[in-house]
Amino acid sequence: MKQTFRVTGMTCSACVAHVERAASGVDGVRRVEVSLLTNRMTAEFDEDRVTAGQIAAAVAAAGYAAAPVGDNEPKRPVQGQEEAQLKRRVLRSVVFLLPLMYVAMGHMVGLPLPGWLLGQENAVIFGLTQLLLTLPILYINRRCYQVGVKSALRRQPNMDSLVSLGSGAAVVYGIFAIYQMAYGLGHGDLERVARYHADLYFEAAGMILTLVTLGKLMEHRSKGRTADAITRLIELTPRTAHVLRDGQEVEVPVEQVRVGDRVMVRPGQSVPVDGVIVDGASAVDESALTGESLPVDKTVGDKVAAATINRSGAFVLEATRVGENTTLAQMIRLVEEASASKAPIARLADRVAGVFVPVVFTIAVVTAAVWLLATGGQVTAALTAGVAVLVISCPCALGLATPVAIMVATGEGAKNGILIRSARALEELCKVDTVVLDKTGTLTMGKPVVTDVICADGVEREELLEIAAGLESASEHPLAAAVVDFVREQGVKAEQLKDFTAVHGKGVHGRLGGETCVGGNRVMLDEFRVDGQTLYPQGQRLADLGKTPLYFARGGKLLGLIAVADVPKPTSARAVAAFRELGLDVVMLTGDNERTAKAIAHQLGIEQVRAQVLPEDKRAVVAQLQAEGKKVAMVGDGVNDAPALVAADVGMAIGAGTDVAIDSADVVLMKSDLLDAAAAVELSRATMAKVRLNLFWAFFYNVIGIPLAAGVFYPVLGWQLSPMFGSAAMSLSSVCVVSNALRLRKFKSRFQHETCGCCPSEHKKEDVKKMKKVMTIEGMMCSHCTGRVQQVLSALEGVEAVEMSLENKTATVTLAAGLAERSLVDAVTAAGYRVVSVE
């Protein structure tokens, strides 16, 4: 069982290590991951051996509070209340810090002080005034002492332990100095008074606590920005739905919608749940889920998802997924789990942070002892160095280096339709050097479409299409469905045939007007003694291109052929080129024969092809590549891809694929665009670059800062950092790490940008709305003929460009997808020429 807990009381990565250690120590707990960013802990455990309450109790025993997160509670940090508390603490601290700094240091810069604070005779009043101004700051920031001391007593010191010890030592020494000055004044020992009058460090304690709280406020705000992606997704969730019950439309909270309910969605409204349209049609804006700004036309039978927006007509949907099962809820859960998960590189930082605080304590004690010996017993110098070491060290920077970058990256990925399930996947994707692509549904559209129509001599195109549709309309074969759909789009009515018969592996035949009609491959034609020699060469050429030629005949006479193919997606070739630009080897897997596989691979620029691969063998291919030392990413969409997706170092599923494939994958491409796979690799590399830079600066800061505070450079260069500057540096180090990670919010994939010109959907829009057709035309004898044909075609609405070739007897037409081929053929025929084929 997996359970998410809300954890409070954590202030640094050392706290994270303590919480993980406490929860992992419970018998029956298999795995624990704690996120300082979201204040969440995810635990996997055997519910027969341990309960969520026992895990929470173990965390509480370690000094922190933990409670299971309910199903209806948003699993994200509640920013407002904690941020307001920190802001109040900072402002109240500053109110007392400013006069404290004026009293303690004003005279050093020539600022006037009241006479009762000046001179050795007023030394005790001078010290007591600073103490009275410091005490409110200690009280305002008492949480630092409550958490820090409690953790230290449990032998689990954290950042607050360092700060509380450092500032507390300064205050205790200041009180000691006041007693010494009082003793000196009472006994006439003015030398003692003068020495301790200059050794008050109340302002250092006040400044340290104020700066640390200010740093936490800045860090909290920065961390809040990393959760913006999750917040935006949660805010997309509709609040109500208009449900049809007993013939009436009732507005109910979206939580009350059940599977099977009929829901009305009007223009401008958000779709409340996932479902299937049962009545009506519309254009639906899916940009919230896929990042694709172009609305998608939906009609009866099409699926719609929660949080998408109805832009035009009203429709009724039948709910299929509600509550935590909707696509939006799953996206939110995936992003949250990825944000809370840990990359392998983060575990190194966590291990270091786990021992960091005890090591710093040791260094501080050694530093104080060395200074005490080196200065002949000067407690002031020893205290200054020891406190500076305590307050400058920063385990937070180490702990935040990775999770902040991971959270920002997963949020940006989700915003662009790339769902990354875990930090491990994000890191592994950076190391991938080979990408294995399933052909059907990944590289290609996943269903056959008509690509070429070639008529035999003396046969009209409409006659060929009528007979083809009549034969194939009764067949259940996918190729038959492609032909029927194409003929319907052309506006041609199918002939009604009798005595229909399908012959497996060959084709179909039936009777029309007493004549036998045949459709299928060459074997089928030969069996019915149809002479197809005139078109066999063209059929072979199409077959060499990976297409399937279907020959049609009527009454023993060849009518023509229609070629059908599962064509590549518009962005597949660019995606393959993008993988190569990223330095990845590309391998295509397919169950097709060698010829078809190589034809598709040639079109897309893929050199490595594994053809005739059975579904159960895909995993073996991935394992073979891994055995050769390759880091493999597998991209697929079908149930038969699931084992290979699991076996690969990173599995990537097409969003339009099956639920099994999506559940097996580490990365889900919501837009079903292969270019997003290249963008995911690019995002991974950018993220890990930020993580490495953050870790470098976090280590570098501590490696330089601690020796500087300890006074290692003092004998040679005279450099030593005061506790006040040390606390400021500690606060800024965490803010710098978080700010560097936030730069990932500006991530833009050059491949996604390249495909769209200026927006993610523009190029896709061009692919959908424009196409080219090559018409082979008989009867063109001179330039006047080509000019005439070009003129009549250009006059058609929807035709954008016409290129003529007298030598090849062709017209290449660029047109809108909504313009039927029939219109082109009719226009050319009306001009006195004959259209042989349209490809």
N, C-alpha and C positions, 0 to 999 in steps of 0.2 A: 504494500500500500504506500502511496505517496501523499504526504500532507504538508501544507504550507503553514508556517507559524509566523506571527508578528512578534518581533523581538525588540525590546526597548532596553536602553542602558548602554548600548555599544557606542563607543566614541572613536575607536581607531582599529587598525588591522590586528593589533594584539588582542583586542576584545573578540574579534571574529575568530581568531585561533582558539581562544578560551571557550567560546560557545560551541564551536565545532568539536572540540575535545570533550566537552561535557556531554553533548548529545551522542557522539559516537561511542562513548563509554557505556551507554545503556545496552544491555543484552537484548539482541533482536533487531537493533538498528543496523541496516546494511550500508547506508550512504547518507552523508549530510553535506549540504552546501549552504553557506551563509553569505548574504549580501549586505555589506555595510551601506551601500547606496540606497537600497529599498527597505532596509531594516527587516528583512525577511529571511527565514530559514526554511529550506525544503529538505524534508527527511523521508527516506525510503526505509520502511521497516516491516517486519513480520507481525501483522496484527494479532496473530495467535499467541505471540510471546510478549508483546509490549503494547501499551496504549499511548495515544497522543498525550494524555495527561501525565503519564510517567516521564515522557521525554521533556515536556514543559517543566515538570518538577526538577529534573536533572539540570536544566538550564537555570532555573531559579536558584538552585543550590550553588551554582557557580557565580551568583551575584547579579543575574540579569532576569528580566521578566519575559516570559514567552507564553503565547496563547494561540491556539489554532485559528486560522482564518476561515470564516464561514464561506459557503458557496456564493452567497449574495454580497459578500463584502469585497470591494475592489482591492485587488492584490497589488497595491501600489502605495508609495509613500504619501502620507498626508502632510503636505508641505506647510500649509498656512499657519497652523497653530504653533508648531515648533519654531518656525521662522520669526513669528511675532514675539515669542518668548526671548529668543536670542537678541532680537533688536532692542527689546526693553532692557535686557541685561547690559547691553553695550551702552545705551544712552544713560542709564542710571550710574553705571561705572564711570563714565566720562564726567558726569556731574561732580563726582568726588575726586576724580583723578586730576582734573585741571587745577583746582586749588592745592592739591597735594604736591603737584609738580612745581607750582609757583612757590610754595613755602620751602620745599626741599632744594630747589635749584635756581630760584629767581635771583638771589643775591649773586650767583656766579656769573650772571650775564648783565648785572648792573640794574636789575629791577628793584624798586624800593620795597622794604619789608617794615612792618610795625616795629617800633623800638623794643617791645616786650618779646620779640622773637630773635633779637640780635644780641651778640655778645655771649661769652662763656657763662656769665652769671644767669643767663636765661636758657641755658642748654637743655635743661630738663623740660621746660615749657616747649621749646623747639621740637624736642623728640616726641612729647606727648601729643602735640598738635598733629604731627604727621601720623602717629598711631591712630588717633581718633578719626582722621580722614581715610586711613587704610582699612579700618575695621568694617565700614559699610561695604567697601569693595569686596572684602573677603566674604561677607554675608551674601551679597548679591550673587556672587559666583560660587556659593557654597557647594553646589552640585559637583564641581570639580573635585572638592575634598571628599565628599560623600562617596563618589564613585572611585576615586583614586585610592583613598585609604582602604576602603573595603576590598578592592582588588589586590592591593599590596598585602593585606592581612591573609588573604586566601592564597598567597604566593602566586598570584596571577597578575602582576603589575602591568599597567597599560600607560598610555600617554598621559592621562589625568594623574596617574601616580607620580610621573616625572614632574609635571607642573606643580602639583600640590606639595611635593617634597621641596622643590626648588623655591617656590614662593613662601612656603611655610618656614623654611630655614632662614630666609631673609627677614621675616617678621620676628621669629624667635630671637635671632641675633640682634635685631633692633631693640627689642624689649630688654635684652641683656645689656645693651649699650646704655639704655636709659638708667638702669640700675647702677651701672658703673659711673655714669655722670653724677647721679644723685649722691653716691658714696664719695666721689671726689669733691663735690661741693661741700658736703658735710664735714669732710676731714681736711679741707684745704689743699687737696691734691689737684691743682689746676692742670698739671701735665696730663693726668688721667682724663680730666674733663675734655681737654683739647683733642686728645687722641680719639676718643669715642664720639666726640661731637661731629667728626668728619666721617665716621663709620656707620652712619644710619642708612639702611637700605629699604626703608618702607616704600619709597617711590618705585623701587625696582619690583617689589612684590605686587604693588597696585598696577604698574604698567604691564607686567607679565600676564596677570589675569585678564586685564582688559584687552590686550592684544590677542591673547589666545581665544577669548570669546568672540572678538571681531573676526578672527580668522575662521572660526567655526561658522559664523554667520555668512561670510563670503563663500566658504566651502559649501554650506547648505544651499545657498542660492544657486551656485554652479551645478551642484548635484541635481537640484530640482530641474534645471534646464535639460539635463540628460534624460529625464523622464518625460519630456514633452511629447515624444512620439506615442508613448503609451497613453498619456493624457488625452491626446487628440483622438486616438482610437476609441477610448472609453466615451468621450463626449459625442461620438458619432452614434452611439446606441440610441435608437428611438425609445421614447418613453411610453407611447400609447399605440394602439392598433385599432382599426375599424373592422370588426369581425361581423360576418353575416350569420345570424342565429335566428332560426324560426322565421326566416324571410325578412328579418329586420336587421338594420345596420346598427351595431352597438360599439361604442368606443370604450375599450378596456385597457388597463395597464398591460404592457407588452409581456409581463411575467405570466399573465393569465391565458395567453394564447397557447393552444395545444396542437399537437400534430394532427393533421386532418382538418383543422378549421379553415374555413374560406375567409380570406381577408381582402377587403377593398382597398386599392391604392390609387389615389387621384393624382393629377399632375401637380408637381412641386412637392409631394410628400416623400418621405423616406420609406423604403421597404422595411417593415418591422421585423420580419423573420425570413429565413430561407424557405423557398417554396417553388412550385411549378405553376406557371400561368394556365388557368383553365378557361378564362374568358377575357377577350380584349387584346389589345396590342399597344406597344409604346416604344419610345427610345429611352433607355435607362442609362444614367450616368454612373459608371462603376469606378470612377477615379479614386474614391475613398479606399477601395480595396486593391486596385491594380495599378493606380498611378496613371491610367490611360484616360485622357480627358475627352476623347471622342465618344459620344453616347452610342450605345449598342442597341440595334433594333431587336425587340423581343415580341414574340407572339405566342399563341397557344402551344403548350408543350415545352416551351423554353424555361430554363431555370433562372431564378433571380435570387439575389443574396441580400441579407439584412444590411442596412446602412447605405445601400445604393439609392439613388434618387430618380424618381419617375419624372421625366422631363416633358412628356407630351400626353398621350392618351391615357385614359383610366383603364385599369385591368383588375381582375380578381385572381388571386393566387390561392393555391392549396398548400398549407404549411407542411413542410417536410422536416425542418430542423428548428427547434426553438430553444430559448434559454442559453445554457452553456454550450449547446451543440451547434449554434449557428457559425457560419464562416467567420464573422467578425469576432465572436467570442473565442474561437480557436486561434485567430490571429493574435488577439490580445494575450492569450495564454502562452502562445509560442514566444512572443516577444519578451514577456515577463520571465519565462523560464530561461530563455537565452541570456537575459540580462543578469539573472541571479546565478547562472552556472559559471564555472571557472575554467578558463583555458589552462592547459598544462603549464604554460609559462608563468601563470599567476600563482601556482602552487609553490614555486621557488620563492617568490616574494613573501608568501604567507609563512613559509618555513623560517625565512630570515626574520620576519616581523615577530614570530613567536618567541624567539630568543633575544630579540633586539633590546627590549626594555631591561631585562636582567643584566645584559652586557653593559648597557649605558649606566645603570646603577653602579656597577663595578668600576667602570671607567671614572665616574664622578668621584667615588671614594678614593681611588688611587690618585686622581688629580689633586684632590684636596690634601691628601697626605704628602704628596711630593712637594706641593707649594708650601705646606706647613714646615717641612724640613728645609726646603731651599731658602726660605725667608727668615729662618731662625725663630719660628713660632708665631708669625704674623697671621692671626686668625682671619683678618679681613681679606688678605690676598687669597688664602685657601678657600674661604667661603665664596668669594667672587668667582673663582675658577670652577669650583664644584657646581654652584648654582647655574652658571652659564652652560656647562656641559649638559645638565639635566634639562634645561629649557630649550636648547637649540636642537636637540635630537628629535627626529620626527618620523615615527613609524607610519604615520598616516600617509605620507607621500608614497611610501612603498606599497601600502595596502590599496591605495586608490589608483595606482599607475595603470593597472589592467582593467578592473571592473568598469571604470568610467568610460574608457575607450570602447569596451564591449557593449555597454548599454547604448552609447551614442550610435555605434555602427549598426546594431540590430534595429534601432529605431529608424535610422535613415534607410536601411534596407527595406523595412516594412513600408515606409512611405513611398518607396519606388517599386513595390510589388515583389520584393525579395524577402521571404521569411526564413530567417536563420534560426534553427532550433536550439543551438547550444554554442557556447564559447569554444568548445573543442572543435566543432565543425568550422567555425570561423578561422581558428588557427591552422587547422589541417588544410583548409582550402588554399591557404597561402603557400603551402609546400607542394601542392599538386603539380605534376609535370606531364601528366597524360590525362586526356579526357575521352571517355568512351561514350559514344552516342548511339542510342537505339534509333533505327531508321523510322519505322512507322509511328506517326504521331508526335515524334520529337523533331526529326529533320523534315518530315513530310507532313502533309495536312491530315493524314490518318484515314482518309477515305478517298476512293477513286472518283475522278471527274473526267469528263470528255475533254480531250485536248485537240483532236483533229477530226475533220469530216472530209472525206475524199470520195467524190462521185465517179462512177464509171462513165465512159463515153456515152452520151445520149441520154443520161439519167438526170432528172431534175433533183435538186437537193431536197425539196419538200417530199418527194416520193420516197427517197431513201429514209428520211427521218420518220415518216408515217409508218412504214413497214417495220423499221427498227423498234419504234416505241410499241407497236402492236405485239411484236414477238416478245419483247423484254418485259412488258407490263405484267405478264402473268408469271414471270420468274422471280425467285427470291434471292438470286445471286447478287452480291454487292455491285458487280460490274453492270448488271441489268438495271439496278436502281440508279446508277450514274447516268446511263443512257436515257432512261425515262425522265429523270429530273432535267436533263439538258434539253430534251425535246419539248418538255413543258415550258421551259424558260424561253424557247424560241417561238412559242405561240402556235405550234403545230399540233393538230389533233391526231391521236393514235388510231390506227385502223383496228377494228375488232376482228380478231382471228378466231377460227374454230379448230378443234382437234389439236390443241396445244400439247406439245411433248417436250420435256427437258431431258437431254442426254448428258449424263455426268461426264465432265472433263472435255466435252466437245462443243455443246451449244444447245440450241432450241429449234423447233420447227412447228409449223401449223399450216392451216389452209385459209385462203382468202379468195373469194370469188371463184372457187374451183381450182385455184392454183396453189401449189405448195410453196411456202415461204420458209427460208432457212436463215439462221444467224448463228455465228460461232467461229471456230478456228478453221484452219486449212483442212484438217481431217474431216470436219463436218461437211465442208464443201465437196470434198472428194467423194464422200459417201453418197451424196445426192448428185454426183456427176456434174457439178458446176465448174465451169472453166474460170479460174480466178487468176490466170497467169498475168493478165494486164496490171493487176494491182499487187501481186505478190512482192515485187521488188520494193514498192513503197511500204508495204506492210513490214518487210524485213528491216527496212531502214528505221521505221518507228520502233520495232522491237529492239533494235540495237540501242535505242535511246531509252530503254527501260519501260516502254509503253506496251499495252496489250492491244493488238489490232483485232477487231471483230468484223468479219465479212458478212455481208447480207445479200441474199439472192431471192428472186421471185420467178416462179415458173422456169427454173433452170437457168435464168439470166442473172449475171452478176450486177448488183445495184451499186455497190461501193463498200467502203469500209469506214468504221468509226473507231478511233483509237482512244483508249481509256488508260489513265495512269493515276497513281497516288503521287501528286506533284509536290516538289519541295515547298516549304513555307517561304514567303517573300523574304524573310530575314535570315534564312538558314545559311546562305552562302556568305553573307557578311559576318555571321556569327563564327563560322569556321575560320574566316580570315582574321577575326578578332582573337580567336584562340591561338592562332599562329603568331600573331603580333605579341601576344603575352608569353610566347616561348613554349607553348604546350603542344605535345604530339596529339593528333586527332585520330581516333579509331572509330570506324562505323561498324555496328553489329546489325545483322539482318538475317531473317530466315529465308529471304528471297534467293533465287538462283544467282550464280556468279555474274551472268550477263546483265541482269537488271540491277544488281548491286553496284557493279562497276559503272553502269550508265549514270546512276544517281550520284555516285561518288565523283565522277568526272564533272558533272554539272556543278557540284558544290566545292570542288577543289580538295577532296579528301584522298589521300594517297594510301592509307592503310584500311583495308576492308576485310571483314570477316563475314563471309556469306554462308547461307545454309546453316546458320547456327540455331539449334533447337532451343526452345525457351529454357529448358533445364540446364543448357550448356552455357548460358550467358554468365552465370556466376563463375564457371570454370575459366572462362576467358579473362575475367577480372583477376582471378587468383593467379593465373599464369603471368599476367603483366606485373602483378605485385611480386611474384617470385623472381622476376627479372630485375627487381630493384626499383620499380616504378611506383610513384605515388599517384593513385588513380582516383579520378572523379567520374562517376557514372551518372548519365542523364537519361531518364526514361519516363514512361507514362503509364505503362500497363501492369496488370497483375503479374505477368510473367517476368517483369523487370524487378520485382520486389526483392528476390534473393540477391541479385547482382547489386542493387542499391544498398542493401545491408552489408554485403561483402566489401564494397568499395571503401576507400579511405574517407571519401565524402560522397554521399548519395544525393542527387538533385532530381526532384520530381517536377514534371510539368503540371501546372495548376489545374489544367483541364483534364488531367489523367484520373485514374481510378483512386478510390480512397485507400486501397491497399498500398499502392505505390507511394502516395503522399505520406501515409503513416510510416513507411519504411525509410523515408528520406531524411537527410539532415538539413536540406535546403529545399524550399518550395518556391517555384517560380509562378507567381499568381497570374501573370499576364500570358503565360504559356508561350513566351517569346524566348528563343534560345539565346538571343543577344543578352538577356538578363543573366544568363549563366556566366558569360564573360564579365559582365558588370559585377557579379558577385565575387569572382576571383579578384578583380581590381579593388573592390571594397575591402576584401580580406587583406590584401597586401598593404593597402593604405592604413588599415587599422593596426596591423601588427607592427608597421613602421612607427606609428604613434606609441604603441605599447613599449617597444624597445627604447624609444627616445625617452619616454616617461621613466622607465626603470633606470636608464642610464643617469638621468638627472637626479632621481631620488637617491640612488647609491652615491653619486658624485657629491650631492649636497651634504650627505652625512659624513662621507669620507673626508671632505674638506672642512665642514662646519665644526665637527666635534674636536678635531685637533686644534682648530683656530680658537675655539672657546676654552679649551684646556690650557692654552698658552704654550703649545709646542713650538710656535714660531717666535715667541717673545724673546728668548735669549739672542736670536740671530737678527730678526727684523723688527723687534719691538711690537709685534702684532698680538693683540688679544681682544676678544670680543666681550663686551659687557653683557650681563644678563638681559638687559632691556632690548638690545639689538638682537640678541640670540632669540628671544621670544618672537620678535617681529619677523625674523628670518624663518622661524619654524612655521608661523602662520602663512607666510607668503609661499613657502615651498609647496604646501598642499594646493593652494589656489593656482599656482603655476601649472601643476600637474593636471588639475581638472580643466583649466583653460586650454591647455594644449590639446587635450582629448576633445574638447568642444569644437575644435577646428574641423573635426570630421563632419560637422553639420553642413559644411560647405562642399562636401564631396559630390562631384559630378562625374559620372563615367564618360569617358571620351567616346566609348562605343555607343552608349545610349544617345548621347548628343549627336553623334555622327549620323545616326539613323533618322534623326528628326529635323535637322536643320535648325530649328529654334525652339521646338517643344517636343516632348516625348511622343506625341501622337501624330505629328504632322506627316512623318514619312509613312507611317502605317495608313494614314488616311489616303495618301497618294496611292499606296499599294491596293487599297480596297476599291477606290473609286476610279482608277484608270487601268486600262489594259491595252495591249497591242494585238492586232490581228493582221495576219499576212494572207491576202487574197490572191489566188492564182486565177488569171482572167484570160480567156481566149478571145481573139478578134482584134486585139490592139496591134496595129500595123505600123504606126508612125507616132511622132510627137503630138500630132493633133489628137490622136486617139487617147494617149495618156493624159493630155490636158483635159479632154472631155471627161474622162473617168474621175480625175482628180477634182474637177469642178463639181460633179454631182455628189461625190462623197463628202466633200468639204461643206456642201450646203446642208447636210444632215445635222440636226441639233444633237449635240453630244460628241461630235467628231472634233477633235482638237487639232490633229495634224494628219496629212496624207503624204506619203513618200512613194513615188512611182518609179518602176524599173521596166523600161521597154525591153531590155535584153532578157530579163528573167520572167517577163510577163506577169509582174506582181504589183500589188498595191499594199503598202504597210500603213495600217490605219491605227492611230492613237485615239481611243474613245473612252467614254464613261462606261462603267460596268453595267449601268441600267439600259444601255442601248442594245437591242436584240440584233443578232447577226442577220436575221431575216431582213431587217431594214437595209443593211448594206447590200445584200444580194439583190433585193428588189430594185434598189436605185441603179445598180450597175446593169441589171437586165433591162430596165426601162430605157437605158441609154443605148441599147443595141449590142451589148457584149454579154458573154457567157462566163459565169463564175464556175470554175472547175473545183476549187476547194477553198476552205477557210481554215487556217490553222492559228 
